[in-house]
Amino acid sequence: MNVKDLLCLKNKVILVTGGSGNYGKCIVEGLAEADATVITTSRDIASAQKNADYFRQMGLDVHAMQADQGERESVKILKAQILEKFGRLDGFVNNAVSRPMKGYNAPIEQFEESMQVNATGMMDLLREMTDLIVQSGGGSVINIASMMGMFGPDLSNYEGTRNMGDLPPDYFFHNAGLINLNRYMVQMNAGKNIRFNCISPGGLFNNQPEAFLNNYYKKVPLRRMANQDDIKGLVVLLSSDAGAYINGENILMDGGLNA
Ligand SMILES: NC(=O)c1ccc[n+]([C@@H]2O[C@H](COP(=O)([O-])OP(=O)(O)OC[C@H]3O[C@@H](n4cnc5c(N)ncnc54)[C@H](O)[C@@H]3O)[C@@H](O)[C@H]2O)c1
């Protein structure tokens, strides 16, 4: 088969949670540009709709749905709405993240709040969407983790900055867990024509303070942070038939920072 056809996502319905967020927008755009029908979710339907409208104006097939990953009922409703509107699901990019905890000494209740969304709710959603993809005949799940789920914090990146560097423990904990949960999902769903892969990105450029950028750039062999295009090709590859034999991987996308 021609490689352009293998990479094409036409007729595939793919869900992206947190599609209005920083990496989420890039992921929605990349999948839709490869001709997928993309469902973008937010807790706030107005925000999801605004995001979908932005991409629809560009001629891309993007649809909005409301979903709160921390709420059992909301996950059930999302599943029912996808079935009702599209009758199938071929791909899921598990991208949403809640960041209630602001540092090492933040109240432990905020750790619990984080786990409700990033661990318990995330597992609920992952299992339900896996079920829907299997019912649809198979497909691809991409779990967006982080390089912070693979390595400890490099505090020297924050030297000379103000209010940066007090990194929250929940983020390291749930991202590390997700990377191994991805392998668990592969084995538990063997024989069902569904693939699970993780992407562990490095930092996305977001107008961070100059002192941070200078520290960071010195360590990245590519001398920059990730940009809006960097994750697009990888999510298309993993969602498409071009990635049909890639399963159970965790791909570190960090510009060589940890090489
Ligand atoms: N931005 C980075 O530099 C970076 C680096 C490495 C990994 N990541 C990973 O990329 C993914 C996206 O991160 P981001 O930086 O784009 O985050 P972001 O904060 O910009 O977006 C996260 C999205 O998740 C949504 N969300 C929060 N709580 C939710 C809930 N209860 N239910 C449903 N949605 C909820 C938010 O509304 C938001 O749209 C995450 O998995 C994160 O770990 C990001």
The ligand as an ORCA input file, in Angstrom:
! r2SCAN-3c Opt
* xyz 0 1
  N       2.776     21.320     27.870
  C       3.883     20.647     28.041
  O       4.991     21.214     27.998
  C       3.842     19.157     28.263
  C       5.064     18.476     28.379
  C       5.040     17.107     28.543
  C       3.854     16.429     28.568
  N       2.679     17.109     28.471
  C       1.452     16.306     28.496
  O       0.592     16.725     27.464
  C      -0.760     16.541     27.855
  C      -1.485     17.859     27.671
  O      -0.838     18.827     28.470
  P      -0.957     20.381     28.198
  O       0.268     21.018     28.673
  O      -1.405     20.597     26.816
  O      -2.089     20.728     29.256
  P      -3.121     21.900     29.320
  O      -3.266     22.225     30.758
  O      -2.805     22.982     28.337
  O      -4.424     21.148     28.791
  C      -5.000     20.113     29.523
  C      -6.467     20.037     29.172
  O      -7.094     19.077     30.024
  C      -8.316     19.612     30.464
  N      -8.788     19.066     31.749
  C      -8.371     19.364     32.996
  N      -9.111     18.701     33.905
  C     -10.012     17.960     33.210
  C     -11.054     17.086     33.583
  N     -11.375     16.857     34.860
  N     -11.778     16.502     32.608
  C     -11.516     16.749     31.318
  N     -10.548     17.592     30.887
  C      -9.815     18.188     31.841
  C      -8.047     21.120     30.578
  O      -9.245     21.863     30.553
  C      -7.177     21.369     29.349
  O      -7.943     21.629     28.199
  C      -0.744     16.065     29.293
  O      -0.921     14.679     29.315
  C       0.643     16.441     29.781
  O       1.108     15.567     30.764
  C       2.649     18.447     28.318
*
